[in-house]
């Protein structure tokens, strides 16, 4: 098979378009969660698994990494919950539970930030992304 200059150009153009669109962050925007004024805080959603045998999770929220040691919230809880945090800061959350005499710890981190939405909703608005922490323990 011989590649002609026209085919080579088409292949290179296709690859270029794929590379340019691969950098775009794709997510579904719920326009009802959009705000017309830029927020400075958001509700961080902490998702926990089901508390087995009634044992609560010991949840700790850190500003930055665990190594930074800046604890902003600590609680024992059985269900998922929300906690208000500032935007554009990294947060690390740990959830520890004791099951059958063994301690299990889940760790996750995120940096909530605001994206300006110009084409998905009727008006230009501000949408908070990266605001969910998943601490569900899958295997124990």
C-alpha positions as CSV (number, residue, x, y, z in Angstrom):
1,X,0.0,0.0,0.0
2,X,1.4,3.3,-1.0
3,X,0.6,6.4,1.0
4,X,0.0,9.4,-1.1
5,X,0.6,13.0,0.1
6,X,-3.2,13.6,0.4
7,X,-3.6,10.6,2.7
8,X,-0.6,11.5,4.8
9,X,-2.0,15.0,5.2
10,X,-5.5,13.6,6.3
11,X,-3.9,11.3,8.8
12,X,-1.7,14.0,10.3
13,X,-4.7,16.4,10.4
14,X,-6.8,13.8,12.2
15,X,-4.1,13.1,14.8
16,X,-3.6,16.9,15.3
17,X,-7.3,17.4,16.0
18,X,-7.3,14.4,18.4
19,X,-4.4,15.8,20.3
20,X,-5.9,19.3,20.6
21,X,-9.2,18.1,21.9
22,X,-7.6,15.6,24.3
23,X,-6.5,18.5,26.5
24,X,-10.0,19.7,27.1
25,X,-11.6,18.7,30.4
26,X,-14.9,17.0,29.7
27,X,-17.6,16.8,32.3
28,X,-21.4,17.2,32.4
29,X,-22.5,20.5,33.8
30,X,-25.7,20.7,35.8
31,X,-26.8,24.2,35.1
32,X,-28.9,24.2,38.3
33,X,-25.7,24.0,40.3
34,X,-24.1,27.0,38.4
35,X,-23.8,30.3,40.1
36,X,-23.9,33.7,38.5
37,X,-21.4,35.2,41.0
38,X,-18.0,33.6,41.5
39,X,-18.0,31.6,44.8
40,X,-15.1,31.5,47.2
41,X,-16.2,28.4,49.1
42,X,-18.0,25.1,48.3
43,X,-19.5,22.1,50.0
44,X,-17.0,19.3,49.8
45,X,-18.9,16.0,49.6
46,X,-17.4,13.2,51.6
47,X,-18.7,9.8,50.4
48,X,-18.4,6.9,52.9
49,X,-19.3,3.3,52.5
50,X,-21.9,1.6,54.6
51,X,-20.9,1.4,58.3
52,X,-20.8,-2.3,58.9
53,X,-21.8,-3.6,62.3
54,X,-22.6,-0.1,63.5
55,X,-18.9,1.0,63.8
56,X,-18.5,4.7,62.9
57,X,-15.8,6.0,60.6
58,X,-13.2,8.3,62.2
59,X,-13.0,11.0,59.5
60,X,-10.2,13.7,59.4
61,X,-10.0,16.5,56.9
62,X,-6.6,18.1,56.3
63,X,-5.8,21.3,54.4
64,X,-3.0,20.2,52.1
65,X,-1.4,16.8,52.5
66,X,-1.4,14.5,55.6
67,X,2.3,15.3,56.0
68,X,1.4,19.1,56.4
69,X,-0.6,18.1,59.5
70,X,-3.1,20.9,59.3
71,X,-6.4,19.3,60.6
72,X,-9.4,21.4,59.8
73,X,-12.1,19.0,60.9
74,X,-12.3,15.6,62.7
75,X,-15.5,13.6,63.5
76,X,-16.9,10.1,64.0
77,X,-19.8,9.4,61.7
78,X,-21.7,6.6,60.1
79,X,-22.9,8.3,56.9
80,X,-21.7,10.4,54.0
81,X,-21.7,14.2,54.7
82,X,-20.7,17.6,53.4
83,X,-18.2,20.1,54.8
84,X,-17.7,23.7,53.7
85,X,-14.2,24.5,52.4
86,X,-12.4,27.2,50.5
87,X,-11.7,26.9,46.8
88,X,-8.3,26.5,45.1
89,X,-6.8,24.7,48.1
90,X,-5.9,21.0,48.3
91,X,-7.7,18.9,50.9
92,X,-6.9,15.4,52.0
93,X,-9.4,13.3,53.8
94,X,-8.9,10.0,55.7
95,X,-11.6,7.6,57.0
96,X,-10.6,4.9,59.4
97,X,-12.9,2.1,60.6
98,X,-12.2,-1.0,62.7
99,X,-13.7,-4.3,61.4
100,X,-13.1,-7.7,63.0
101,X,-10.2,-6.3,65.0
102,X,-8.4,-4.9,61.9
103,X,-8.1,-1.2,61.2
104,X,-8.8,0.0,57.6
105,X,-8.0,3.5,56.3
106,X,-9.2,5.1,53.1
107,X,-7.4,8.2,51.8
108,X,-8.4,10.6,49.0
109,X,-7.6,14.2,48.1
110,X,-8.9,16.9,45.8
111,X,-8.5,20.6,44.9
112,X,-11.9,22.2,44.4
113,X,-11.9,25.0,41.9
114,X,-14.2,27.1,39.7
115,X,-14.6,26.8,36.0
116,X,-16.3,29.5,33.9
117,X,-19.1,27.9,31.8
118,X,-19.9,29.9,28.7
119,X,-21.6,27.5,26.3
120,X,-23.5,24.8,28.2
121,X,-26.0,27.0,30.1
122,X,-28.2,29.9,29.0
123,X,-26.0,32.4,30.8
124,X,-22.3,32.5,31.6
125,X,-21.9,31.0,35.1
126,X,-19.4,29.6,37.6
127,X,-19.3,25.9,38.2
128,X,-17.4,24.2,41.0
129,X,-15.5,21.1,40.0
130,X,-13.4,18.5,42.0
131,X,-15.7,18.7,45.0
132,X,-16.2,15.1,45.9
133,X,-14.0,12.8,48.0
134,X,-14.7,9.0,47.7
135,X,-13.7,7.1,50.8
136,X,-15.6,3.9,50.2
137,X,-13.6,0.9,51.3
138,X,-14.0,-1.8,48.7
139,X,-12.1,-4.8,50.1
140,X,-11.9,-5.8,53.8
